[in-house]
């Protein structure tokens, strides 16, 4: 199962490259008004499909056992949806004086506003042997919170930059995000046994639809002759994303391992991954809605597209190190317990 998940993620990363390359070769296919009609197929059908799929796959019935650890959940959600975007905003005040492309910098802010992903943080927490129940709860709960909080954060830090009124933005968010998610959860109640038996490829379905969204987004970019992305800015953004990811992982580790933190080593593992990972699956559709019709949408999306594989790559590389630390800490705790 873990091998299949790894293969799917590798396939998806290749798919992102192919989608962008395809958009570069023939942008006219995916632009608004083109053969794919993305103003309908992507803005409504594709986005709704992703969130209906999320509603079907979210195992909210398994989350009740994790509810009791309120301090842990508060730490993760506050770090992810409050500290992270605020820290990025402060950092961008310094970066604004550099020659880095301003739209890529705005894209870094959108990364900070995103909720945690539904899958990668859980998979990595499980691989280490951390608190999987807490990872599942915070990934699912963070996704639900993100539906409301992420658009508000985007509007707070960046403004809409869209010709679409705020009421229309939230109306579309409700119809294409909230409603499909709720319907998916309702349908899941009735076919839960069948879903557990057959295990439909939810991840592959969402990834395929997401690639279509990415393709049409970049078709808009490459069809616009006024947009020019310099390689210097792209390389710097890549370096900055690696630095942000590592710094925040270290920061959550330091905070959660203090003597009076009250967190176990297994909790720390869940905190490290859930607090620092960001959702591409939920993020790209939201950007498509909030920045509808914006000519720099694809540039704003680039940091999130980079952050996604970076968080999986760094997480996978650090799994043995974090696992070794957790096991040694747990052994230390057992050795210091008094015998009765």
MARTIGU-59384 format. One record per residue (C-alpha): x, y, z. Coordinates in Angstrom, 3 decimals. Each point is the difference from the previous one (the first is absolute). Last residue first. Example, Ala and Ser with C-alpha at 12.3 -4.5 7.8 and 13.67 -1.06 7.14 Angstrom:
13.670 | -1.060 | 7.140
-1.370 | -3.440 | 0.660
***
This chain:
6.163 | -0.995 | 41.017
2.919 | 1.018 | -2.209
0.682 | 3.675 | -0.405
-0.081 | 1.340 | -3.582
3.409 | 1.329 | -1.104
0.713 | -2.941 | -2.317
-3.392 | 0.252 | -1.712
0.476 | 3.718 | -0.704
3.477 | -0.615 | -1.418
-1.334 | -2.744 | -2.259
-2.632 | 2.425 | -1.315
2.675 | 2.638 | -0.625
2.208 | -2.485 | -1.887
-2.952 | -1.154 | -2.122
-1.015 | 3.578 | -0.818
3.546 | 1.071 | -0.955
0.497 | -3.035 | -2.275
-3.387 | 0.633 | -1.645
0.869 | 3.670 | -0.564
3.298 | -0.962 | -1.672
-1.551 | -2.813 | -2.098
-2.928 | 2.244 | -1.149
2.206 | 3.023 | -0.857
0.484 | -0.870 | -3.689
-3.713 | -0.759 | -0.445
-1.044 | 3.269 | 1.647
2.473 | 2.011 | -2.048
-1.255 | -1.529 | -3.270
-3.698 | 0.191 | 0.921
0.270 | 3.619 | 1.191
2.064 | 0.930 | -3.086
-2.497 | -1.659 | -2.379
-2.832 | 2.262 | 1.271
2.021 | 3.175 | 0.588
0.870 | 0.302 | -3.712
-3.628 | 0.007 | -1.218
-0.858 | 2.326 | 2.898
2.811 | 2.367 | -1.046
-1.237 | -0.079 | -3.656
-3.679 | 0.852 | 0.659
0.521 | 3.793 | 0.159
1.834 | -0.287 | -3.319
-2.968 | -1.932 | -1.439
-2.488 | 2.607 | 1.219
1.922 | 2.906 | -1.565
-2.683 | 0.950 | -2.550
-2.773 | -0.020 | 2.624
-3.250 | -1.369 | -1.429
-1.038 | -1.689 | 3.240
2.418 | 0.800 | 2.819
-2.231 | -1.228 | 2.845
-1.443 | -2.883 | -2.064
3.163 | -1.373 | -1.626
1.888 | 0.604 | 3.240
-2.556 | -2.181 | 1.772
0.348 | -2.762 | -2.621
3.826 | 0.085 | 0.373
-0.045 | -0.131 | 3.810
-2.279 | -2.951 | 0.730
2.063 | -2.572 | -1.903
3.271 | 1.857 | 0.639
-0.427 | -0.251 | 3.770
2.771 | 1.318 | 2.242
2.336 | -1.875 | 2.341
1.682 | 1.822 | 2.895
-2.346 | -0.509 | 2.960
-1.148 | -3.513 | -0.959
3.523 | -1.359 | -0.527
1.801 | 1.274 | 3.104
-3.093 | -0.253 | 2.221
-0.637 | -3.664 | -0.877
3.618 | -0.866 | 0.879
-0.206 | 2.045 | 3.203
-3.079 | -1.952 | 1.099
1.951 | -3.275 | -0.309
2.794 | 1.488 | 2.136
-2.638 | 0.832 | 2.665
-1.308 | 3.538 | 0.451
-0.549 | 1.699 | 3.369
2.020 | 3.041 | -1.035
1.593 | 0.501 | 3.437
3.361 | -1.578 | -0.811
0.170 | 1.557 | -3.478
-0.308 | -2.545 | -2.807
-2.988 | 1.571 | -1.792
1.477 | 3.488 | -0.369
3.412 | -1.211 | -1.233
-1.504 | -2.462 | -2.510
-2.475 | 2.601 | -1.258
2.906 | 2.395 | -0.613
2.129 | -2.641 | -1.727
-2.827 | -0.869 | -2.394
-0.573 | 3.728 | -0.515
3.637 | 0.604 | -0.887
0.202 | -3.009 | -2.341
-3.117 | 1.018 | -1.960
0.930 | 3.666 | -0.132
3.548 | -0.767 | -1.200
-1.174 | -2.404 | -2.720
-2.569 | 2.594 | -1.106
2.643 | 2.769 | -0.043
2.336 | -2.106 | -2.183
-2.794 | -0.705 | -2.519
-1.016 | 3.675 | 0.042
3.614 | 0.996 | -0.704
0.191 | -2.373 | -2.970
-3.299 | 1.340 | -1.410
1.031 | 3.644 | 0.424
3.285 | -0.603 | -1.874
-1.816 | -1.934 | -2.739
-2.017 | 3.054 | -1.025
-3.721 | -0.428 | -0.592
-1.408 | 2.244 | -2.757
-3.691 | 0.783 | -0.351
-1.018 | 2.585 | -2.614
-0.358 | -2.559 | -2.811
-3.059 | -1.617 | 1.672
-0.749 | -3.384 | -1.598
2.698 | -1.582 | 2.155
-1.689 | 1.132 | 3.198
-3.565 | -0.962 | -0.923
1.228 | -3.443 | -1.097
1.745 | -0.169 | 3.379
-3.323 | 0.051 | 1.854
-1.525 | -2.444 | -2.515
2.723 | -2.577 | 0.699
-0.104 | 0.454 | 3.785
-3.790 | -0.534 | 0.035
0.341 | -3.106 | -2.194
2.748 | -1.306 | 2.276
-2.361 | 0.468 | 2.965
-2.633 | -2.176 | -1.686
2.541 | -2.804 | -0.402
1.291 | 0.415 | 3.567
-3.524 | -0.093 | 1.442
-0.784 | -3.249 | -1.844
3.358 | -1.600 | 0.880
-0.428 | 0.815 | 3.703
-3.560 | -1.331 | 0.152
1.002 | -3.343 | -1.555
-3.073 | -1.950 | 1.213
0.545 | -2.248 | 3.050
-2.356 | -2.818 | -1.053
-0.848 | -1.369 | 3.454
0.311 | 3.197 | 2.047
-1.936 | 1.938 | -2.653
-2.726 | -2.669 | -0.105
-0.332 | 0.100 | 3.787
-0.212 | 3.818 | -0.014
-2.679 | 0.124 | -2.714
-2.800 | 1.717 | 1.918
2.060 | 2.189 | 2.304
2.388 | 0.834 | -2.850
-2.852 | 1.570 | -1.986
-0.539 | 2.486 | 2.838
3.736 | 0.793 | 0.213
0.216 | 0.531 | -3.768
-3.087 | 2.243 | 0.087
1.675 | 2.090 | 2.715
3.203 | 0.334 | -2.037
-1.942 | 0.772 | -3.209
-1.926 | 2.791 | 1.833
3.033 | 1.556 | 1.699
2.363 | 0.211 | -2.993
-1.762 | 0.786 | -3.307
-3.197 | 1.631 | 1.291
1.448 | 1.644 | 3.110
3.184 | 1.149 | -1.710
-2.071 | 1.373 | -2.888
-2.151 | 2.020 | 2.410
3.107 | 1.071 | 1.875
1.570 | 1.398 | -3.164
-3.291 | 1.490 | -1.222
-0.460 | 1.880 | 3.267
3.588 | 1.240 | -0.181
-0.598 | 1.558 | -3.435
1.820 | -1.546 | -3.050
2.372 | 2.370 | -1.782
2.824 | -1.725 | 1.806
2.972 | 1.297 | 1.937
-1.764 | -1.642 | 2.984
2.002 | 1.673 | 2.750
3.434 | -1.383 | 0.853
0.312 | -0.409 | 3.772
-3.645 | 0.282 | 1.086
-1.546 | -1.409 | -3.197
2.277 | -3.026 | 0.103
-0.608 | -0.407 | 3.747
-3.779 | 0.118 | -0.528
0.252 | -2.550 | -2.842
2.077 | -2.277 | 2.292
-2.269 | 0.329 | 3.059
-3.280 | -1.348 | -1.397
1.010 | -3.088 | -1.995
3.156 | -0.162 | 2.083
-1.930 | -0.918 | 3.131
-1.298 | -3.152 | -1.723
3.472 | -0.879 | -1.265
1.473 | 0.669 | 3.445
-2.521 | -2.401 | 1.533
0.979 | -2.746 | -2.457
3.760 | 0.500 | 0.321
-0.293 | 0.644 | 3.733
-2.031 | -3.140 | 0.679
2.091 | -2.293 | -2.187
3.263 | 1.269 | 1.528
-1.412 | -0.385 | 3.524
-1.043 | -3.593 | -0.736
3.438 | -0.700 | -1.524
1.944 | 0.988 | 3.111
3.465 | -0.918 | -1.241
1.320 | -3.248 | -1.466
2.424 | 1.681 | -2.421
-1.826 | -1.327 | -3.080
-3.355 | 0.803 | 1.648
0.978 | 3.653 | 0.470
1.224 | 0.052 | -3.619
-3.293 | -1.391 | -1.332
-2.119 | 2.310 | 2.173
1.940 | 3.131 | -1.043
-0.242 | -1.029 | -3.670
-3.744 | -0.778 | -0.106
-2.606 | 2.651 | 0.859
2.277 | 2.993 | -0.498
0.263 | 2.775 | 2.628
-1.844 | 3.278 | -0.712
1.460 | 2.707 | -2.277
0.655 | 3.597 | 1.066
3.779 | -0.357 | 0.188
0.148 | -1.323 | -3.560
-2.046 | 3.026 | -1.124
2.693 | 2.260 | 1.472
2.660 | -1.760 | -2.050
-2.134 | 0.645 | -3.097
0.058 | 3.718 | 0.764
3.789 | -0.311 | -0.116
-0.289 | -1.777 | -3.357
-2.164 | 2.892 | -1.171
2.621 | 2.555 | 1.107
2.781 | -1.639 | -2.063
3.142 | 0.048 | 2.165
2.056 | 3.220 | -0.381
0.280 | 0.410 | 3.799
-1.713 | 2.774 | 2.015
-3.174 | -2.098 | 0.363
2.038 | -2.801 | 1.606
0.124 | 1.831 | 3.342
-3.756 | 0.632 | 0.149
-0.388 | -3.552 | -1.296
1.405 | -1.384 | 3.266
-2.684 | 1.823 | 1.998
-2.732 | -1.438 | -2.240
1.548 | -3.481 | 0.228
-0.084 | 0.208 | 3.803
-3.671 | 1.068 | -0.042
-0.952 | -2.827 | -2.425
1.746 | -2.649 | 2.176
-1.068 | 1.358 | 3.413
-3.740 | 0.072 | -0.752
-1.246 | -2.909 | -2.142
2.728 | -2.601 | 0.478
1.349 | 0.957 | 3.442
-3.483 | 0.604 | 1.409
-1.282 | -3.276 | -1.488
2.936 | -2.099 | 1.241
0.143 | 1.435 | 3.529
-3.782 | -0.095 | 0.428
-0.100 | -3.663 | -1.053
2.724 | -0.968 | 2.496
-1.648 | 1.894 | 2.853
-3.390 | -1.595 | -0.784
1.181 | -3.626 | 0.323
-3.491 | -1.368 | 0.731
-1.213 | 0.148 | -3.605
2.268 | -2.778 | -1.264
-2.439 | -2.842 | 0.680
-2.780 | 1.959 | -1.738
1.942 | 0.179 | -3.284
-0.862 | -3.405 | -1.433
-3.482 | 1.018 | -1.189
1.605 | 2.870 | -1.913
1.535 | -2.447 | -2.447
0.485 | 2.526 | -2.809
-0.210 | -1.924 | -3.320
-3.504 | 0.850 | -1.170
0.212 | 3.648 | 1.034
3.409 | 0.326 | -1.662
-1.446 | -1.427 | -3.238
-2.830 | 2.537 | 0.192
2.724 | 2.608 | 0.530
2.006 | -1.025 | -3.063
-3.102 | -0.392 | -2.180
-1.288 | 3.472 | 0.958
3.309 | 1.528 | -1.118
-0.072 | -1.886 | -3.313
-3.669 | 0.783 | -0.790
-0.106 | 3.695 | 1.001
3.073 | 2.049 | -0.873
1.579 | -2.851 | -1.972
-2.690 | -1.195 | -2.426
-1.853 | 3.340 | -0.103
2.592 | 2.791 | -0.432
2.318 | -2.795 | -1.094
-1.818 | -0.329 | -3.381
2.287 | -2.849 | -1.132
-0.159 | 1.103 | -3.679
1.002 | 3.605 | 0.827
-2.240 | 2.767 | 1.382
2.229 | 0.420 | 3.036
3.390 | -1.471 | -0.862
0.606 | -3.763 | 0.030
0.427 | -0.869 | -3.698
1.635 | 3.323 | -0.982
3.012 | -0.709 | 2.222
1.517 | -2.593 | -2.352
3.696 | -0.647 | 0.672
0.240 | 1.917 | 3.295
-3.212 | -1.548 | 1.336
1.329 | -3.443 | -0.873
3.258 | 0.743 | 1.856
-1.966 | 1.160 | 3.063
-2.164 | -3.134 | -0.049
3.043 | -2.235 | -0.638
1.867 | 1.454 | 3.001
-3.079 | -0.363 | 2.240
-0.535 | -3.568 | -1.259
3.561 | -0.956 | 0.940
-0.796 | 1.183 | 3.544
-3.272 | -1.976 | -0.107
1.719 | -3.184 | -1.123
2.480 | 0.299 | 2.880
-2.892 | 0.518 | 2.437
-1.854 | -3.008 | -1.405
3.126 | -2.184 | 0.198
0.439 | 0.943 | 3.676
-3.622 | -0.819 | 0.759
0.341 | -3.356 | -1.785
3.156 | -0.793 | 1.986
-1.774 | 0.878 | 3.298
-2.831 | -2.372 | -0.889
***
